[in-house]
Amino acid sequence: MPKEPLQITDPETLRAMAHPLRQRILVELNVREHARAADLARSLGEPANSISFHLRVLAKHGFIEEAPELAHDKRDRVWRPVVERFVVDRNIAGAERAIEPYLHWLRDMFLRDRDAPGARDDLHEGVASAGFFTREEAEEMTAEFLTVLEKWSERTSAAKRADPDDPRRRYYQILFAIGPRAVDTPPET
């Protein structure tokens, strides 16, 4: 059963979510379904004390919670995700922080030198397209896209859970945006 999105309505929770390492922790926890700080540190290549700090921040803001029933003893801390997705209130101060990491990644991906060493080891694809939609058609296409995305997300997450340390399985970012655009207005630079 899909978890409900967390509604982010205050700047402090937004700052907690916007930290890049915390985003990586959330992705890893959602795939693994539960983990200890040491497990996440090994998987993410970060010090365990740093991971522990970020886990406490995420818990404070309702992104994750402790799972004491999975712990070996009272000192063992196991964490599990509470949400898979979040929705940011656009009216809170700093709301643009939610999209900045994605835009940064997208810009870097398009500017990446495909002939650089190791660049051919990964898929880096970007497609820009357009069409003349009614609102209903745009909603229908979005629903179809989300169905395909959910299918592949579930499939690849299950494979990651089955072998969390498979070096071939890397985190790929996917962005989807649809909305009207005035074609006679040049984009801001």
Buried (B, 14 or more C-beta within 10 A) or exposed (E): EEEEEBEBEEBEBBBBBBBEBBBBBBBBBBBBEBBBBEBBBBBBEBEBEBBBBBBBBBBEBBBBEBBEEBBEEEEEBBBBBBBBEBEBBEEBEEBEBBBEBBEEEBEEBEEEEEEEEEEEEEEEEEEEEEEEBEEEEBEEEBEEEEEEEEEEBEEBBEBBEEEBEEEEBEEEEEEEEBEEEEEEEEEEE
